Amino acid sequence: MTPKEIAAQYEAKVFDSPDAARVAGFVLTETMRPRNVWNKASAASALVLKLIPKKTRGEAEEIGLIVEPWSVTGCYKPAEVNAPAA
C-alpha cells in the first residue's frame, strides 16, 4: 500500500507540504525520513497508528499525513474545546 492508500484506509487527510497542513489548522507531530518506497509506507502506517488514539480519545478532530518525496509527517487537527459561558 502507498502512504495515500494508508491514509484513505484510516480516513486521514493527505497534505503535500507542512505549510498546507498548518493553514488547514493541523498540528504537526513526528517526521520520518525513510530510505525507500517500502519504508515510506511503513512510516506512514506507524504515524497513522500513533494518531488514531488521539482521535479516539477526542483530542483530535481529524488526523492526517504530510507526504513529501523524502519524508512523511503525521499531523492532527485539535478538537475544539467549548469554553463555558461566563
C-alpha positions in Angstrom: 0.0 0.0 0.0 1.1 3.6 -0.6 1.0 6.3 2.1 -2.1 7.8 0.4 -3.9 4.4 0.4 -3.0 4.0 4.1 -4.4 7.5 4.8 -7.6 6.7 3.0 -8.0 3.4 4.9 -7.9 5.3 8.2 -9.8 8.4 7.0 -6.8 10.6 7.3 -6.3 13.8 5.3 -3.3 13.9 3.0 -1.2 17.1 2.5 1.7 17.7 0.2 3.5 20.2 2.5 3.8 21.1 6.1 2.5 24.7 5.3 -0.6 23.3 3.7 -1.4 21.3 6.8 -0.7 24.3 9.1 -3.0 26.5 7.0 -5.8 23.9 7.4 -5.4 24.1 11.2 -3.4 20.9 11.7 -0.6 20.5 14.3 2.5 18.6 13.1 3.8 15.7 15.0 6.6 13.3 14.2 8.5 13.2 10.9 10.1 10.1 9.4 12.6 10.1 6.5 12.6 6.6 5.1 15.3 5.4 2.7 13.0 3.7 0.2 9.4 3.3 -1.0 8.6 0.3 1.2 9.9 2.0 4.3 7.8 5.1 3.3 4.6 3.1 3.5 5.7 1.6 6.8 6.5 5.0 8.2 3.0 6.3 7.1 1.4 3.3 8.8 3.3 3.8 12.0 2.4 7.5 12.1 -1.3 7.0 11.5 -1.4 4.3 14.1 0.1 6.7 16.7 -2.6 9.3 15.8 -5.6 7.1 15.9 -5.7 7.1 19.8 -5.8 10.9 19.8 -8.9 10.8 17.6 -10.5 8.0 19.6 -10.0 10.0 22.9 -11.4 13.1 21.3 -8.2 15.1 21.4 -8.1 15.3 17.6 -11.0 16.2 15.3 -9.1 14.9 12.3 -5.8 13.2 11.6 -3.6 13.4 8.6 -0.3 12.7 6.8 2.0 15.1 5.0 3.5 13.0 2.2 6.6 14.6 0.7 9.1 13.0 -1.7 11.6 12.1 1.0 9.6 12.2 4.2 6.2 11.5 5.9 4.9 13.6 8.8 1.9 12.9 11.0 -0.5 15.7 11.9 -3.8 16.3 13.6 -6.4 19.0 13.9 -7.1 19.6 17.6 -10.6 19.1 18.8 -12.3 22.4 19.6 -12.8 22.9 23.3 -16.1 24.7 24.0 -15.4 27.2 26.7 -18.2 27.6 29.3 -20.1 30.8 29.0 -19.3 33.3 31.8 
